[in-house]
Amino acid sequence: MSLALARKYRPRNFATVAVQSHVANTLKGAIASGRVAHGYLLCGPRGTGKTTLARVLAMALNCEELADARRMSGTAAATEFSEAMAAAGEPCGRCTSCQRIWSGSASLDVVEIDAASNGGVADARELRERAMYAPSGDDRYKVYIIDEAHMLSRDAWNALLKVLEEPPPRVVFVFATTEAQKVLPTVISRLQRFDLKRIGPAEIRERLAAVLTEEGVRFEPDALGMIAGAADGGLRDALSLTDQVLSLGETAEVTAERVRTALGLVPEEEYLLLLDIIAQRRAVDVFGAVQRQADGGVDLMLLLAGIGRMLRAQLTIALGGVPPELSERMRVALNERKGQVSAGDLLRMLHALLEIEPMYRRSGQPQLLLETLLVRFALLDRTVELEEVIKGFGAGGHDDPPPRRVAHEPRVASAHAIPPTPPPAVAPAIPQAPPAFVASPLVAPPRSATQQVAEAAAAVQMAEQRPTPKAAASVPRVGPPPSVEQLKARWQSVSDAIKTAGRGMLAQAVARLVPASVSAHGSVALTYDPADDTFARAADGARPDILAALQACFDGVTGVTVVSSVHAGAQAQAQSRAPRDTTIRLTAHDVQQQRTEQLSSKDPLLEAAVRALDLELLD
């Protein structure tokens, strides 16, 4: 039975441990200077060398040749090699002790424990009792390697606290875990903690090339890059995947096609096809492309991750950078597509992909989610940026030319007045493109987002050039105020005027109100049923619009209030007993509304925004 590459090429000393030099140099220096701690905590992702470093540490502490070198150091019989070996703190890797520890065989002084199956308090008590036994020799150390340490229970950790703080002489504990946050803080404070780094794709490719060269296996650089990407930062995973690729086929070679087949990876051409579909806005082709991958047995989660990597690389190229860890063929293809999708759109795509990823992992219909996401990408040109809308409304910045104003003769406007057509000299500043075809009376041509923004901006500019019905109606018509009977007889016309202004819901609320009284100075009191105050609250919040409609339909109206029918009756009785007061009392809402109308009268654009968006002045 052949030995797996991950075991065959496991490092035998600190110098050959990939990437983790900050940990290896510290442990090597501690051994060389005789400052070995009683406990270590090695944290990091899977396959980055935690158990390997623990074994190399145990090998160095119990190496027979290193022990001899220590004893000979400083004596006349010491050789230059022995002194250098003792100063380096590296195990020899050749003696019996090193061979047994490196291979994971049984050893009297090195004990490896799997905390996943030995994580109870009884196991911790047994470990504590075993630690009291001395090592097999005076120059040896008792080393306990506890793998998957985060699986130990709280009671087990508490049982080990005392022995971790004051262990017996020449006893070393090494804990390895991928989830350091699950280890109790009281335990971490008693250990030296080392955080191992993820191994980058470049280091993985370099190590794989050295291993395959040692094995005499032909390989392609792109194939090693694909394995490094699939390993996700773990060198052990990369070696295991290489074993899997070598098992495929009759000849021992590592090619890109063989890696793609063995690992079930999506070809790069499929990612480029999806990018072309998005760039060319061919949303209908999304479904066929995704279905082809699903029929081929591709893991859609891997496909989503690959799309994210492709968009990230394309964004890097669009910003003028060089995407790392990309095959030469893919880099050339993405450079050819530079400019087809803007950097802003690519950034929005990546943001949408990150938002959907948590939902994608627990969804029962991942294919549907992926298809809808790609359709959104393909239809991204239908969206409009808020900045473009603001610029279209003439509020782009301080350098914009001031809006042109046209003087009009003062005249009284009614609720049903038709705005005059602006003269040709003040045509909209934004040019309208000639239509590509003549629209029939029944079918309207589709409008793009840019055309819609242009039309909206033109409408606002036209609003600047003529008085709006609301602004004209804010001036009360001269004449005596109407009576309550006149209001009730023509109350439907007030509701119709509000409906004509585009406030259908407010018109329904006004239709439910009943005129109760009219003061001498023209203030109209409207009542409502206390049992149905939903519409009354809506009407009370839109009193300026109700007042504008009343002033358009009646003479002498200066104000409007909305009160409950119960309060209106009590107020009528109080007014009948009290002397008549002709003082006009303004509420905070009236002051706020007057301030809004004052500001709006100075700026037609602000007036159009207040009327279109139903804005209110806060301060």
C-alpha positions in Angstrom: 0.0 0.0 0.0 1.5 3.3 -1.1 1.9 6.2 1.3 -0.2 9.3 0.7 1.7 12.3 -0.5 0.5 14.3 2.6 2.2 11.8 4.9 5.2 11.0 2.7 6.3 14.6 2.4 5.4 15.8 5.9 8.2 18.1 7.1 10.8 16.5 9.4 12.2 19.8 10.8 11.3 23.4 11.4 13.0 24.7 8.2 10.8 22.7 5.8 7.5 23.8 7.4 5.9 26.0 4.7 5.0 29.7 5.4 4.8 29.3 9.2 8.3 30.7 9.8 7.1 33.0 12.6 6.1 29.9 14.6 8.9 27.6 13.6 11.6 30.2 14.4 10.2 30.8 17.8 10.0 27.2 18.8 13.4 26.5 17.3 14.9 29.4 19.3 13.2 28.2 22.5 14.8 24.7 22.1 18.2 26.1 21.3 18.2 28.5 24.3 16.5 26.0 26.7 13.4 28.2 27.2 10.8 25.7 26.3 7.4 26.5 27.7 5.1 24.0 29.4 2.2 24.6 27.1 1.5 25.8 23.6 -1.7 26.6 21.7 -1.5 26.3 17.9 -4.4 27.9 16.0 -5.2 28.1 12.4 -7.1 26.8 9.4 -7.0 23.1 8.4 -4.0 21.7 6.7 -1.7 24.6 7.6 0.8 22.6 9.8 -0.5 22.6 13.4 0.0 18.9 14.0 3.2 18.9 12.0 4.7 21.6 14.1 3.6 19.8 17.3 5.4 16.6 16.1 8.5 18.5 15.0 8.6 20.1 18.5 8.3 16.7 20.1 11.0 15.3 17.8 13.4 18.2 18.7 12.8 17.7 22.5 13.4 14.0 22.3 15.9 13.7 19.4 18.8 11.4 20.4 21.4 13.1 18.3 20.3 16.5 19.4 20.6 15.4 23.1 24.1 14.1 22.4 25.0 17.4 20.7 23.8 19.3 23.8 25.9 17.1 26.1 29.0 17.5 23.9 28.5 21.2 23.4 31.4 23.1 25.1 33.5 20.0 25.6 36.8 19.1 23.9 35.1 16.2 22.0 32.5 18.5 20.5 32.5 18.7 16.8 31.5 21.7 14.7 28.5 19.8 13.4 27.3 19.0 17.0 27.6 22.6 18.1 25.8 23.9 15.0 23.1 21.3 15.5 22.6 22.3 19.2 22.5 26.0 18.3 19.9 25.5 15.6 17.5 23.5 17.7 16.6 21.3 14.8 15.8 17.5 15.1 17.9 15.2 13.1 14.9 13.3 11.7 17.0 10.1 11.4 17.2 8.6 14.9 14.8 6.0 16.2 12.9 8.5 18.4 12.4 11.0 15.5 11.3 8.2 13.1 8.6 7.0 15.6 7.3 10.4 16.4 7.3 11.5 12.7 5.3 8.4 11.6 2.8 8.7 14.5 3.8 5.3 16.0 3.6 4.5 19.6 6.1 6.3 21.8 6.6 6.3 25.6 7.2 10.0 25.7 5.0 11.4 23.1 1.2 10.9 23.3 -1.3 12.1 20.7 -4.9 12.5 21.8 -7.9 13.2 19.7 -10.1 15.5 21.7 -13.1 14.8 19.5 -13.4 11.3 21.0 -11.7 12.0 24.3 -13.2 15.3 25.4 -15.0 14.4 28.6 -14.0 15.2 32.1 -13.0 11.6 32.8 -10.6 11.7 29.9 -9.1 15.0 31.3 -8.7 13.4 34.7 -6.9 10.4 33.2 -4.6 12.7 31.2 -3.8 14.7 34.4 -2.9 11.5 36.2 -0.7 10.2 33.3 1.2 13.5 33.3 2.5 12.8 36.8 4.7 10.0 35.4 8.2 11.1 34.5 9.7 10.7 31.0 11.6 7.6 30.1 15.0 9.3 30.3 16.7 12.2 32.1 17.2 14.1 28.9 13.8 13.4 27.4 10.5 15.3 27.6 6.9 14.0 28.0 4.9 15.7 25.2 1.1 15.5 25.0 -0.4 16.6 21.7 -4.1 17.2 22.0 -5.6 17.6 18.5 -9.0 19.3 17.9 -8.7 20.9 21.3 -11.9 23.0 20.9 -13.9 19.7 21.3 -12.9 19.5 25.0 -15.9 20.2 27.3 -15.8 23.1 29.8 -15.5 20.6 32.7 -12.6 18.9 30.9 -10.8 22.3 30.6 -11.4 23.1 34.2 -10.0 19.7 35.2 -6.8 20.5 33.3 -6.4 24.1 34.7 -4.2 23.1 37.6 -1.8 20.8 35.7 -1.5 23.4 32.9 -0.5 26.1 35.4 2.0 24.0 37.4 2.9 20.9 35.3 5.4 18.3 36.5 9.0 18.8 35.3 9.8 18.1 31.6 6.1 17.8 30.6 4.9 19.8 27.6 1.3 20.2 26.4 0.6 21.2 22.8 -3.0 22.0 21.9 -4.0 22.2 18.2 -7.3 23.7 17.2 -9.1 25.3 14.2 -11.5 27.2 16.5 -9.6 29.1 19.1 -12.6 31.1 20.2 -14.0 28.0 21.8 -11.0 27.6 24.1 -11.6 29.1 27.6 -9.8 32.4 28.2 -8.5 31.0 31.5 -6.7 28.2 29.5 -5.3 30.6 26.9 -3.8 32.7 29.6 -1.7 29.7 30.8 -0.4 28.8 27.3 1.7 30.4 24.6 -0.6 31.0 21.6 0.6 30.9 18.0 -1.8 31.7 15.1 -0.8 29.9 11.9 -1.4 31.6 8.5 -3.3 30.4 5.5 -0.9 29.1 2.8 -1.2 31.2 -0.3 -1.7 29.7 -3.8 1.8 30.6 -4.9 3.4 28.7 -2.0 1.1 25.7 -2.6 2.1 25.7 -6.3 5.8 25.8 -5.4 5.5 23.0 -2.9 3.4 20.9 -5.3 6.0 21.4 -8.1 8.8 20.3 -5.8 6.8 17.2 -4.7 5.9 16.2 -8.3 9.4 16.8 -9.4 10.7 14.5 -6.7 8.1 11.9 -7.7 9.0 12.2 -11.4 5.5 13.2 -12.5 4.9 15.5 -15.4 2.6 18.5 -14.7 1.2 21.6 -16.2 1.5 25.0 -14.3 -2.2 25.8 -14.9 -3.1 22.4 -13.4 -1.2 23.2 -10.2 -2.9 26.6 -10.1 -6.3 24.9 -10.2 -5.3 22.5 -7.4 -4.0 25.4 -5.3 -7.3 27.3 -5.8 -9.4 24.2 -4.8 -7.2 23.6 -1.7 -8.4 26.9 -0.2 -5.2 27.6 1.8 -4.4 24.1 3.0 -1.3 22.4 1.9 -2.5 19.0 3.1 -5.6 19.4 1.1 -3.6 20.3 -2.0 -1.5 17.1 -1.6 -4.6 15.0 -1.1 -6.2 16.5 -4.3 -3.0 15.8 -6.2 -3.2 12.1 -5.1 -6.8 12.1 -6.4 -5.7 13.5 -9.8 -2.9 11.0 -10.1 -5.3 8.2 -9.5 -7.3 9.2 -12.6 -6.0 7.7 -15.9 -3.3 5.2 -16.8 -0.4 7.5 -16.9 0.9 9.5 -14.0 0.6 13.1 -15.0 -1.2 16.3 -13.8 -2.9 18.2 -16.6 -5.6 20.9 -16.5 -8.1 18.6 -18.1 -7.5 15.8 -15.7 -7.7 18.2 -12.7 -11.0 19.6 -14.0 -12.4 16.1 -14.5 -11.2 14.7 -11.1 -12.3 17.6 -9.0 -15.5 18.5 -10.9 -14.4 22.0 -11.7 -16.2 24.3 -14.2 -14.2 25.0 -17.4 -12.9 28.6 -17.8 -14.8 28.9 -21.1 -18.1 28.5 -19.3 -17.3 31.5 -17.0 -16.3 33.6 -20.0 -19.6 32.6 -21.7 -21.5 33.8 -18.7 -19.5 37.1 -18.7 -20.4 37.6 -22.4 -24.1 37.0 -21.7 -24.0 39.6 -19.0 -22.0 42.1 -21.0 -24.2 41.7 -24.1 -27.4 41.9 -22.0 -28.7 38.5 -23.3 -30.8 37.7 -20.3 -32.7 35.0 -22.1 -29.5 32.9 -22.5 -28.9 32.7 -18.8 -31.3 29.9 -18.3 -29.8 27.6 -20.9 -26.2 28.2 -19.7 -27.1 27.4 -16.1 -29.2 24.4 -17.0 -26.3 23.0 -19.0 -24.1 23.1 -16.0 -26.8 21.6 -13.7 -27.2 18.8 -16.2 -23.5 18.2 -16.2 -23.6 17.6 -12.4 -21.7 20.8 -11.5 -22.0 21.9 -7.9 -23.8 25.2 -8.3 -22.2 26.6 -5.2 -18.8 26.1 -6.8 -20.2 27.8 -9.9 -21.3 30.8 -7.9 -17.9 31.0 -6.2 -16.2 30.9 -9.6 -18.4 33.6 -11.0 -17.4 35.8 -8.0 -13.7 35.2 -8.7 -14.2 36.0 -12.4 -16.0 39.3 -11.6 -13.4 40.2 -9.0 -10.6 39.6 -11.6 -12.5 41.6 -14.3 -13.0 44.5 -11.8 -9.3 44.4 -11.0 -8.5 44.7 -14.8 -11.2 47.5 -15.2 -9.5 49.5 -12.5 -6.1 49.1 -14.2 -4.6 46.4 -12.0 -3.3 42.9 -12.5 -5.5 40.1 -11.0 -3.5 37.6 -8.9 -3.6 33.9 -9.2 -5.1 33.8 -12.7 -4.2 31.5 -15.6 -2.6 33.2 -18.6 -5.4 32.2 -20.9 -8.0 33.6 -18.5 -6.0 36.8 -18.1 -5.8 37.4 -21.8 -9.5 36.7 -22.3 -10.5 39.2 -19.5 -8.2 41.8 -20.9 -9.9 41.5 -24.3 -13.3 42.1 -22.6 -12.0 45.2 -20.7 -14.5 48.0 -21.0 -17.6 45.9 -21.9 -18.8 46.2 -18.3 -18.1 49.3 -16.3 -16.3 49.1 -12.9 -19.4 50.4 -11.2 -21.6 47.7 -12.6 -19.0 45.0 -11.6 -18.9 46.4 -8.1 -22.7 46.3 -7.9 -22.7 42.7 -9.2 -20.2 41.6 -6.5 -22.2 43.3 -3.8 -25.4 41.5 -5.0 -23.5 38.2 -5.0 -22.3 38.7 -1.5 -25.9 39.5 -0.4 -27.3 36.4 -1.9 -24.6 34.0 -0.8 -26.0 33.3 2.8 -29.5 32.7 1.4 -28.0 30.5 -1.3 -26.4 28.1 1.2 -29.7 27.2 2.9 -32.0 27.6 -0.1 -33.9 24.6 -1.5 -33.8 26.0 -5.0 -30.2 27.1 -5.6 -30.5 26.9 -9.4 -33.4 29.4 -9.4 -31.5 31.8 -7.2 -28.5 31.6 -9.4 -30.6 32.2 -12.6 -32.4 35.2 -11.1 -29.0 36.7 -10.0 -27.5 36.4 -13.4 -30.7 37.8 -15.0 -30.3 40.8 -12.7 -26.7 41.2 -13.9 -27.8 41.0 -17.5 -30.5 43.7 -17.0 -28.3 46.0 -15.0 -28.5 48.6 -17.7 -32.2 49.1 -17.0 -31.4 50.6 -13.6 -30.7 54.3 -13.0 -28.2 55.7 -10.6 -29.5 58.2 -8.0 -26.8 60.6 -9.1 -28.0 60.6 -12.7 -31.6 61.3 -11.5 -30.5 64.2 -9.4 -28.4 65.6 -12.3 -31.4 65.1 -14.5 -33.5 67.3 -12.2 -31.0 70.1 -12.4 -29.3 69.7 -9.0 -25.9 68.3 -10.2 -23.7 70.8 -8.5 -22.6 74.5 -8.1 -21.3 74.7 -11.7 -24.7 74.0 -13.2 -26.2 77.1 -15.0 -29.0 78.8 -13.1 -32.5 77.8 -14.2 -34.1 80.1 -16.7 -37.2 81.8 -15.5 -39.9 83.4 -17.6 -42.1 86.2 -16.3 -45.9 85.6 -16.5 -48.7 88.0 -16.1 -50.5 87.4 -12.7 -53.8 85.7 -13.1 -56.1 83.6 -11.0 -55.8 79.9 -11.5 -58.6 77.4 -10.9 -58.3 73.7 -9.9 -59.1 72.6 -13.5 -56.9 75.2 -15.2 -54.8 73.8 -18.0 -51.2 75.1 -17.9 -50.3 77.2 -20.9 -47.9 75.8 -23.4 -44.4 77.3 -22.9 -43.2 79.6 -25.8 -40.6 78.1 -28.2 -37.8 80.3 -26.8 -37.8 78.5 -23.5 -37.8 74.9 -24.8 -36.4 72.2 -22.4 -32.6 72.4 -22.2 -32.2 68.6 -22.4 -32.4 67.6 -26.1 -34.8 64.8 -27.0 -33.5 62.2 -29.4 -35.7 61.6 -32.5 -37.8 58.5 -32.2 -36.5 55.4 -34.0 -40.0 54.5 -35.2 -43.5 55.9 -35.2 -45.6 54.6 -32.3 -49.1 53.5 -33.1 -52.0 54.7 -31.0 -52.3 51.3 -29.3 -48.7 50.4 -28.7 -46.2 52.7 -27.0 -42.5 52.4 -27.8 -40.3 51.2 -24.9 -38.3 54.0 -23.2 -34.9 53.5 -21.8 -33.9 54.7 -18.3 -31.9 57.6 -19.8 -35.0 58.8 -21.8 -37.1 58.6 -18.7 -34.6 60.7 -16.7 -34.5 63.3 -19.6 -38.3 63.5 -19.7 -38.5 63.9 -16.0 -35.9 66.7 -16.1 -37.8 68.4 -18.9 -41.0 68.2 -17.0 -39.4 69.9 -14.0 -37.9 72.6 -16.2 -41.3 73.3 -17.7 -42.7 73.5 -14.2 -40.1 76.2 -13.5 -41.4 78.2 -16.5 -45.1 78.3 -15.4 -46.9 78.7 -12.2 -48.3 75.4 -10.8 -52.0 75.1 -9.9 -51.1 74.6 -6.3 -49.0 77.8 -6.1 -51.7 79.8 -7.8 -54.4 78.3 -5.7 -52.5 79.3 -2.5 -53.8 82.9 -3.1 -57.4 83.1 -1.7 -60.1 84.4 -4.1 -61.5 87.8 -3.2 -65.1 87.6 -1.8 -67.2 86.7 1.2 -66.6 83.3 2.7 -69.2 80.6 1.8 -71.8 79.3 4.1 -71.9 75.8 5.5 -74.8 75.0 3.2 -72.9 76.1 0.1 -69.9 74.0 1.2 -72.1 70.9 1.7 -73.9 71.4 -1.6 -70.6 71.6 -3.6 -68.4 69.4 -1.4 -68.0 66.8 -4.1 -66.3 69.4 -6.4 -63.6 69.8 -3.7 -63.0 66.1 -3.6 -62.9 66.0 -7.5 -60.3 68.9 -7.5 -58.0 67.0 -5.2 -58.4 63.8 -7.3 -57.6 65.8 -10.4 -54.4 67.0 -8.8 -53.3 63.3 -8.5 -54.1 62.7 -4.8 -56.7 59.9 -5.1 -56.3 58.6 -1.6 -56.6 62.1 -0.1 -59.7 62.6 -2.2 -61.4 59.6 -0.6 -60.5 60.9 2.8 -61.9 64.4 2.0 -65.1 62.8 0.8 -65.7 61.4 4.3 -65.3 64.8 6.0 -68.4 67.1 6.7 -68.2 70.9 6.7 -69.3 72.0 10.2 -68.7 75.8 10.4 -67.2 78.8 8.7 -65.7 81.6 10.7 -66.0 85.3 9.8 -62.5 85.4 8.4 -63.0 82.3 6.2 -61.6 79.4 8.3 -63.5 76.2 7.5 -63.9 73.6 10.2 -64.3 70.0 8.9 -65.6 67.2 11.2 -65.3 63.5 11.1 -66.7 60.5 12.9 -64.6 59.6 15.9 -65.1 55.9 15.2 -63.4 56.2 11.8 -60.4 58.4 12.3 -58.0 56.7 9.8 -59.0 59.0 6.9 -59.2 62.0 9.3 -55.5 61.6 10.2 -54.6 61.5 6.5 -56.6 64.6 5.8 -55.2 66.4 8.8 -51.7 65.8 7.5 -52.6 67.2 4.1 -54.4 70.4 5.1 -52.5 72.6 2.6 -53.8 70.5 -0.3 -57.4 70.7 1.0 -57.0 74.4 1.5 -55.8 74.8 -2.1 -58.8 72.9 -3.4 -61.2 74.9 -1.3 -59.7 78.2 -2.5 -60.0 77.0 -6.0 -63.7 76.3 -5.6 -64.9 79.0 -3.2 -64.2 82.7 -2.5 -63.0 84.0 0.8 -61.5 80.7 2.2 -58.4 81.4 4.3 -57.9 78.3 6.4 -59.1 74.8 7.2 -59.1 72.7 10.4 -60.1 69.0 10.9 -61.7 68.2 14.3 -63.8 65.4 15.7 -67.6 65.8 15.6 -67.7 65.6 19.4 -65.2 68.4 19.8 -66.9 70.4 17.1 -70.2 70.3 19.0 -68.6 71.3 22.3 -66.7 74.1 20.5 -69.9 75.4 18.9 -71.7 75.6 22.3 -68.7 77.4 23.8 -68.7 79.9 20.9 -72.4 80.5 21.3 -71.9 81.5 25.0 -68.6 83.4 24.5 -68.2 86.8 22.8 -67.1 86.6 19.1 -63.3 86.6 18.7 -62.0 87.8 15.4 -58.3 86.9 16.2 -56.7 84.4 13.9 -54.8 81.8 15.9 -52.1 79.9 14.0 -51.0 76.4 15.0 -47.5 75.1 14.6 -48.6 73.2 11.5 -49.9 76.4 10.0 -46.6 78.2 10.6 -44.7 75.3 9.2 -46.9 75.3 6.1 -46.6 79.0 5.6 -42.8 78.7 5.8 -42.8 75.9 3.2 -44.9 77.9 0.8 -42.7 80.9 1.3 -39.5 78.9 0.5 -41.3 77.2 -2.4 -42.4 80.4 -4.0 -38.7 81.5 -4.3 -37.6 78.3 -6.0 -39.9 76.6 -8.6 -37.7 73.5 -8.5 -38.2 73.2 -4.7 -42.0 73.7 -5.3 -42.0 70.9 -7.8 -40.1 68.6 -5.5 -42.5 69.4 -2.5 -45.5 68.7 -4.7 -44.2 65.5 -6.3 -42.6 63.9 -3.2 -45.1 65.3 -0.6 -42.2 66.8 1.4 -42.5 68.5 4.8 -40.3 71.2 6.4 -38.7 69.9 9.6 -36.5 72.8 10.6 
